[in-house]
């Protein structure tokens, strides 16, 4: 919301329209065949207009359990799955069952700012965990931050804002750490459909006791362009979901019915289409990696899924630089100060570029404009 206000009063000439690389969500509607299925549900499925189960449509929960079991090599049941009103709600509901005012949650930095903001609103202290090489957090470093108030560790992979894809052994190490200390491990895989690796990105669900520690979060918004329909998911133990159900029933009663039907239809019918979407995003990632070396003084710190995270060369803080880039070169990107604690100087040197809505030609133009930026 803050970044959008930077556009107020700024005009962009026809030969240099705004390049908006601040938004990480798809800007296009769902594919036509999905919209047709949604319209048929509106017309012919009366239950699509009524309250539904608090934890989501049984068929959608079963589909997630089935596909996740096949993808990760585990044995999930519908009782391990809850459908939520977007992945942000899944995080909020999870935190409500884990921590209260005065408790602590470990968040790697740079962090997804919605996670940090919800911790603040709940009175939970977000403890920053500095990432290491390749923007990958380290379990040994996290261990030193744990105290009697720590309740969970949160990981996002592929990461927002850095794009980093966490190695399977990293997730195993955090699982082992969390289990040994009696903590929850929350793994947000909103961008799992755009991971560049083939096969399962981790094997956490293959552990027969996974649900004593692991809580996975997911969003259908990115895969199927359902951002406005608010459909997310949580995978956890049935005991955890029994507590989550209380939160969800109080906040939203049930997730949106139409969006759930769309997500279910997409899971059953759009595998090939989604593979094409993934290939396009991976090509855009390749374009970033191909053209970024042309930027003198810039350093690419991470790149993957929808994001590139970079260190800029200018002698000014990134929050001021981001506003100047709107005026000077018609580029809207988010400053690193939005993704780090206020007292962390690294945020002032960093920028996040979300390239999900910029094709290869647009990425080349973006790099050209950044190359022309001056002090």
MOZI-V330027 format. One line per field, one symbol per residue. psi: psi as a letter, one per 40 degrees, with the letter a starting at -180 (. if undefined). burial: # if it has 9 or more other C-alpha atoms within 8 Angstrom, else .. A space follows every 10 residues. Layout:
BEGIN
psi: ???
burial: ???
END
This chain:
BEGIN
psi: ddddeeeheh ihidegihhh fdheiieiii iddddddddd dddegdeeei iaideihddd dddddddddd defagiidee hihigidddd ddddddedia heiihhhiii ihdddddddd deehhhhhhh iahefhihdd dddeehaeeh dihhihhiih eeehhhiddd dddddddddd efiihhhhfd fdeeheiiah eifdeehefd eedhhiiihe dddeffdeeg haihhaiddd dddddddddd dediihdddd ddddddddef dddddddddd dddddddddd ddeehheihh dihibeihhi hieifiiddd ddddddddef hhihiddeei ideheddeei ihhhedehad dddddddddd deii.
burial: ..#..#.... .......##. ##.###...# ...##.##.# ##..##.##. .#.####..# ######.##. .###.###.# ########## ####.##### ..######## ##..##.### ..#######. #...#####. ##..#....# ########## ######.#.# #####.###. ..######## #..##....# ######...# ..######## #######.## #######..# #.###.###. ..######## #######..# #..#...#.. #####.###. ##..#..#.# ########## ##....###. ###.###.## #######.## .....##### ########## .###.##.## #.#..
END
